[in-house]
């Protein structure tokens, strides 16, 4: 065991005490009455970073909840990593479902229970403590390290794009490493290669000036509900392939290696089907369920309304009909291109007698994909293999993590997800917890990650 690992082992009790102290701060970013607690959490993080030997530590204003920055950049001719995490938390409701008060941490059965334990206070403390162990035992770091911790992740990081724009030089790096995220399972590591982007829009169909008596006027004018149903139906063939012209044009195809990696992840379609309570699975032909969920774009109708909705019958043909559509995008689709393609499709397929319009809803993010063989992924692979004794899976996520694309856009650096939470740890729910085993494994993994990163050539993206 190396000296810094010994140091970590000796500090174990103190580290847990410190994590408890951090978890006692009720830094809920969405509730205005907790804004002071978010500030207090920022100050706590800043002091702990200073204590670790990290330099230039400061709490910076964003116009919303603050961020904490710090650095240690004395490794000449070595790569620079920017480590990311967040110190804000979700609200605690329903609070009566907690077995102990959410901000009174409890260690039980090798787990630490509290709001924010897994998302993200436990995992974001790890890199600070790992850097401290290296600095206190070796007096130097193998690479240059910068830290960016934010206090508004749980509300969608509204001020972060502007903050990144304004601090490009301070934050410049070869690679971002995210301490926010998850591993695959307690005994199985994973490397995340991509997250889907998103765009959402509303389709409004208008027919007659007013609702019409369906007896007197029925059969003489186009019914907006029929027209909307026709439009929606025209967007997808009966097998699940999207028929919007141009929809797949920019999709980066999966190669053999991609498909092998996705399908190497144990996944039972029957179990999935049973879990969801459906009679059969459905989706774009030519792809497995995991490929569809992780690596193919989707267009889903997420809401549809119009006409009489109450009990009984009202003999009326509605003047208008509406639907909301949400698309999940993969590299290299963009929300703008897809919104335009759908708009063109709607205009082209609108039946005579109604007018259809499409408007973009306030939900858009670019998809994110990191090259599989990115040096950061290679280092992560080597470390995860050493720490877990197993090769990591190469996985993706159907969901959207806009911060990775923000870093790529603003700092021209890819993000390696290197985080040690697990998705069964009641994140955002009552009785959130973090496994102590993950805490210890994460500390070791971060130390090794920084050491091994030094052997990789500096590479500006
Ligand atoms: Zn969260």
Boltz pocket constraint, residues with backbone or C-beta under 6 A from the ligand:
constraints:
  - pocket:
      binder: B
      contacts: [[A, 90], [A, 119], [A, 154], [A, 427], [A, 428]]
      max_distance: 6.0
